[in-house]
Amino acid sequence: KNQVEQSPQSLIILEGKNCTLQCNYTVSPFSNLRWYKQDTGRGPVSLTIMTFSENTKSNGRYTATLDADTKQSSLHITASQLSDSASYICVVSASGPTDSWGKLQFGAGTQVVVTP
Amino acid sequence: SAVISQKPSRDICQRGTSLTIQCQVDSQVTMMFWYRQQPGQSLTLIATANQGSEATYESGFVIDKFPISRPNLTFSTLTVSNMSPEDSSIYLCSVRSGGGMVYEQYFGPGTRLTVT
């Protein structure tokens, strides 16, 4: 079973609107959580990285939140643009000492389509 | 930051043949990774390639099928051997930059492989 679950699987939004993507994880012990943006035909690009002590981090119109108690994160996109059409991937890393130390656990991604 | 290039960007190969994918980084890095991304699925780590040592393979991946070279701190190759249609996927090179647990991890643009 994947230790990082994302929802929704896909969504379509109108240009200019806001949207929120969800990420639930079971990775333990927790080290950090990342959100990546992957455009079609490109590699993932980092948007935010949050550690246990951080509960919100912004990168332009992208704002990520983290609740380490409930093991949930969200990515909020404000005033969406056509260029925001991409897959958004939640990635969680475990701390040591475990077999998963430093390894990134990837969600399957949420495919966002922004329409004019 | 690290800029990663991969060759080829895509290829269509016949079953039973092999393909070598090249990964070039614009800076010296210790840790390089090879991932596979099948359609609609999470990224899966194939192996970790550190310069000067044998690659470390994840469960389900073996050296005979995915031999890796790491001749220096800026270059690596992944070979997909004796290909079958199940090997059709995107293969991504990735590098890690920075220390501690809050490191940056960068991804190449990927190589889209189709096996017929």
Interface residues (C-beta under 8 A of the other chain):
Chain A: N2 V4 S31 N32 R34 Y36 G41 R42 G43 P44 V45 S46 I49 T51 I89 S93 S95 G102 K103 L104 F106 G107 A108 G109
Chain B: I4 G40 Q41 S42 L43 T44 L45 L92 S94 M101 V102 E104 Q105 Y106 F107 G108 P109 G110 R112
